[in-house]
Amino acid sequence: MEIIPAIDIIDGKCVRLTQGDYGTKKIYNEDPLEVAKAFQDAGIRRLHMVDLDGAKAKKIINHAVLERVSSGTNLIIDFGGGIQSHEDIKLAFNSGAKMVTGGSIAIKDPEMFERWLTLYGSEKIILGADVKGKMVAISGWEETSALSLDELLTKYTAIGTKYAICTDVAKDGLLQGPSIDLYRWIMSTYPSVKLIASGGVSSMKDLEELKEAGVFGTIVGKAFYEGHISLKELASFVN
């Protein structure tokens, strides 16, 4: 299982929110590159970067941060937040992203998302499948769509989507453990999906459980930043 640390960006700084609420913003580091280099030095290969300013603005804002981190490390960066046009996705890839996550766009403009799958290939496009209850959450989790997670995954796996990130919004940032049952259900119902679990990870025990559930990768955010999981522990897991 891949360990995928998260760097969320507001005003160019490394922050975390709780349950997607911008009012809960906490700054952890002024320099995202410094954080990314520490992950790389620990033997971690991937990075999940979210442009929270972009998610709110519905267009990429922090592409300069992406460019700086991608040029300053060898991490495989998946980038998301506000990518809702062909110009945005080009900008993300040109700024160094190796993969791009599309969440809101897959709901609001499925034709564009399908076009991205065709243009860039299923190895580079990740479906953002975040949920509130059983329904898909979009627009930085500020909206709940009329589409269920099951409907979303059924639709996009049928046309070749390989990667999906699933965050249970109710768990995000609370350090109360991930939605293991949800991920087990996804893995059993959609075995072809390379599932990236996100939200709620609080301990190494959680990571072991997710590994046993068979997910492709797990995003680690607040648990690291708040000291519940150390960089040394993450390094021991991946090396």
C-alpha positions in Angstrom: 0.0 0.0 0.0 1.3 3.4 -0.9 1.5 6.1 1.8 0.5 9.4 0.2 1.0 12.4 2.4 -1.2 15.4 1.8 -0.2 19.0 1.4 -3.2 21.3 1.3 -2.4 24.9 0.1 -4.0 28.2 1.1 -2.1 31.4 0.3 0.9 29.3 -0.7 1.2 27.8 2.8 0.8 24.2 4.0 -2.5 24.0 6.0 -5.2 21.6 7.2 -8.9 22.0 7.5 -11.4 20.0 9.5 -14.3 18.4 7.4 -13.6 20.9 4.6 -14.4 23.9 6.7 -12.2 26.9 5.7 -12.9 28.5 9.1 -10.9 25.7 10.8 -7.7 26.5 8.8 -4.5 25.8 10.7 -1.1 26.7 9.1 1.5 24.0 9.7 4.4 25.3 7.5 5.0 28.4 5.5 7.0 26.4 3.0 5.4 23.4 1.3 8.6 22.5 -0.4 10.3 22.0 2.9 7.5 19.6 4.0 7.7 17.7 0.6 11.4 17.3 0.9 11.0 15.7 4.3 8.6 13.2 2.9 10.9 12.4 0.1 13.9 11.9 2.4 11.8 9.4 4.4 11.4 7.2 1.3 7.9 8.3 0.4 7.2 8.3 -3.3 3.9 10.1 -3.7 2.3 13.3 -2.7 -1.3 14.5 -2.7 -1.5 18.2 -3.2 -4.8 20.2 -3.0 -5.2 23.8 -4.0 -7.8 24.9 -1.5 -7.9 28.4 -2.9 -8.5 26.8 -6.3 -11.3 24.6 -5.0 -13.1 27.7 -3.8 -12.3 29.8 -6.9 -13.1 27.0 -9.3 -9.8 27.5 -11.1 -6.2 26.8 -10.2 -4.6 29.4 -8.0 -1.5 27.9 -6.5 0.2 26.5 -9.6 3.5 28.2 -8.7 3.6 26.2 -5.5 3.0 23.0 -7.5 5.8 24.0 -9.9 8.2 24.7 -7.0 7.5 21.4 -5.2 7.6 19.3 -8.4 10.9 20.8 -9.6 12.4 20.6 -6.1 11.5 16.9 -5.5 11.1 13.6 -7.4 7.7 12.9 -5.8 4.8 11.7 -7.9 2.4 14.5 -7.3 -1.4 14.1 -7.8 -2.9 17.6 -7.8 -6.5 18.7 -7.3 -8.6 21.7 -6.4 -10.4 23.8 -8.9 -9.5 22.0 -12.0 -12.6 22.6 -14.1 -11.3 23.5 -17.6 -9.0 22.3 -20.3 -6.7 25.2 -19.5 -6.6 24.2 -15.8 -5.6 20.7 -16.5 -2.9 21.7 -19.0 -1.6 24.2 -16.4 -1.5 21.4 -13.7 0.5 19.0 -15.9 2.8 21.8 -17.2 3.5 22.8 -13.6 4.7 19.3 -12.8 1.7 17.2 -11.7 2.0 13.6 -12.7 -1.7 12.9 -12.0 -4.7 15.1 -11.6 -7.8 14.6 -9.5 -11.2 15.6 -10.9 -14.1 15.6 -8.5 -16.6 18.4 -9.2 -16.0 18.2 -12.9 -16.9 14.5 -13.1 -20.4 15.5 -11.8 -20.9 18.9 -13.4 -19.3 18.3 -16.8 -19.0 14.6 -17.3 -18.2 15.1 -21.0 -15.1 17.1 -20.1 -14.0 14.5 -17.6 -14.4 11.7 -20.1 -12.4 13.8 -22.6 -9.6 14.1 -20.1 -9.6 10.3 -19.7 -9.2 10.0 -23.5 -6.6 12.7 -23.9 -4.4 11.9 -20.9 -5.1 8.3 -20.2 -6.5 6.5 -17.1 -3.1 6.4 -15.5 -3.1 10.2 -15.1 -6.7 11.0 -14.2 -8.0 10.3 -10.7 -11.7 10.3 -10.0 -12.5 12.3 -6.9 -15.3 10.4 -5.2 -15.8 12.2 -1.9 -18.9 11.4 0.1 -21.3 12.9 2.7 -23.4 10.0 3.8 -23.9 8.0 0.5 -24.0 11.1 -1.7 -21.1 12.6 -3.6 -19.7 15.9 -2.2 -18.4 18.5 -4.6 -17.0 22.1 -4.8 -14.7 21.8 -1.9 -17.4 19.8 -0.1 -19.6 22.9 0.0 -22.2 21.1 -2.1 -23.8 17.7 -2.1 -24.7 16.3 -5.5 -27.7 14.3 -6.4 -25.4 11.3 -7.4 -24.6 8.5 -5.0 -21.1 7.1 -4.7 -22.3 3.8 -6.2 -23.8 5.6 -9.2 -20.6 7.6 -9.7 -18.2 4.6 -9.5 -20.5 2.5 -11.7 -20.5 5.2 -14.4 -16.8 5.9 -14.5 -15.4 2.4 -14.0 -17.5 1.4 -17.0 -15.5 3.8 -19.2 -12.1 2.9 -17.9 -11.4 4.9 -14.8 -8.6 3.2 -12.9 -7.9 5.5 -9.9 -10.3 6.9 -7.4 -9.8 8.9 -4.2 -12.6 8.5 -1.7 -12.9 10.8 1.4 -15.7 10.3 3.9 -16.2 14.0 4.7 -17.7 13.0 8.1 -14.3 11.5 9.1 -11.9 14.1 7.6 -9.6 15.8 10.0 -11.2 14.3 13.2 -8.5 11.7 13.9 -11.2 9.2 14.8 -10.2 6.4 12.3 -11.1 5.9 8.6 -14.3 4.4 7.1 -12.9 0.9 6.8 -16.3 -0.6 6.0 -16.8 1.9 3.2 -13.5 1.1 1.6 -14.0 -2.7 2.0 -17.4 -2.3 0.2 -15.7 -0.3 -2.7 -12.9 -2.9 -3.0 -15.4 -5.8 -3.1 -17.9 -4.0 -5.5 -15.3 -2.4 -7.8 -12.2 -4.6 -7.6 -10.7 -3.0 -10.7 -10.4 0.4 -9.0 -7.0 1.4 -7.5 -8.6 3.0 -4.5 -6.9 5.8 -2.5 -8.5 6.1 1.0 -8.6 9.5 2.6 -9.9 10.9 5.9 -9.8 9.9 9.5 -6.4 8.2 9.7 -5.1 8.6 13.2 -2.6 5.9 13.9 -0.3 3.2 12.4 -3.0 0.7 13.4 -5.4 2.5 10.9 -2.8 2.2 8.2 -2.4 -1.6 8.9 -6.2 -2.0 8.7 -6.4 -0.1 5.4 -3.6 -2.2 4.0 -5.5 -5.4 5.0 -8.6 -4.0 3.3 -6.6 -4.0 0.0 -6.6 -0.3 -0.9 -4.0 0.9 -3.4 -3.0 3.9 -1.2 -3.9 5.9 1.8 -3.6 9.7 2.3 -2.1 10.8 5.6 -2.7 14.4 6.6 -3.6 15.7 10.0 -2.3 12.6 11.8 1.2 13.5 10.6 0.9 17.2 11.2 -0.5 16.8 14.7 2.2 14.3 15.7 0.0 11.2 15.9 2.1 9.4 13.3 5.8 10.3 13.0 7.9 10.6 9.8 10.0 7.8 11.2 6.9 5.5 11.5 5.8 6.4 7.9 9.3 5.7 6.7 9.3 2.2 8.4 5.9 1.5 6.7 7.2 2.3 3.2 10.8 1.0 3.4 
